[in-house]
């Protein structure tokens, strides 16, 4: 998969960091608060990485990143 340019990654960070998102990666679908989004220079084989609730999700499908609906039951 082609690597995204830094300007696109920065726009995605502005949109998703600190918000509840859902992604599909190597471990399947994960939902939670986005802490990091981008490429990990220490693990290039991970591809595009998203960290959700302090859990790194590697090889994320870019098209699968979405804002998640809040499911609070109050």
N, C-alpha and C positions, 0 to 999 in steps of 0.2 A: 504494500500500500504506500502511496506517495505521502511523504512527510509534509505537514501543513506549514505555511510560512508563519513567522512570528507575529505579524499583524493580525492574522486570523485567530491565532491562539490567544492573543491579548483580548480580542473582542469576545471570545468565548468565555474567558476568565471573568470579564466584566459582567457577563450575563448569568453565569452559573455559580461562581464562588460564593459560599455562604448561604446558598439556597438549597432546598430539597429537590433532588433530581433522581432520575432513574437512568441506568446505563446497561448495556449488554457487553460483557467482556469474556475473558477466559473462564470465569467462575459462574457464568450465567447472568441473570438479571439481578441487579443490586439497586436498592433504593435507600437514600439517606441524604445527609447534609454534605455538600461538596466542599472539601478542604483544599484540594489541589487539582489542577487540570493542566496537562502538557506532556512534555517528553522528559523522561528521567535520564540525565546525562550519565549516571552510574550504571544503569541497566538498559542499554540501547535495544536489547532484544525484546523488551517489554512493549515496544511500540508506543502508541498513545496511551497515557495513563491518567486515570482519574482516581483520586483518593476520596473515599466516602466514609465518614465517621471513623477516620484514621486508618481505614483498610484500603490498601492499594489494589486497584483493579487494573490489570494490564491488558494490552491488546484490545482496547475498547473500540467498538465500531462507532465511528464519528456520527453516523446518521442515527444512532440509537440514543444519543444524549438528549434528554427531555426534562423540562420542569415537571415535577411530580405534583399531583393534587394532594393537598393536605387532608388527611383522613382523621382529623380530631373529632371525637364523639363527645361533645359537651352540650 
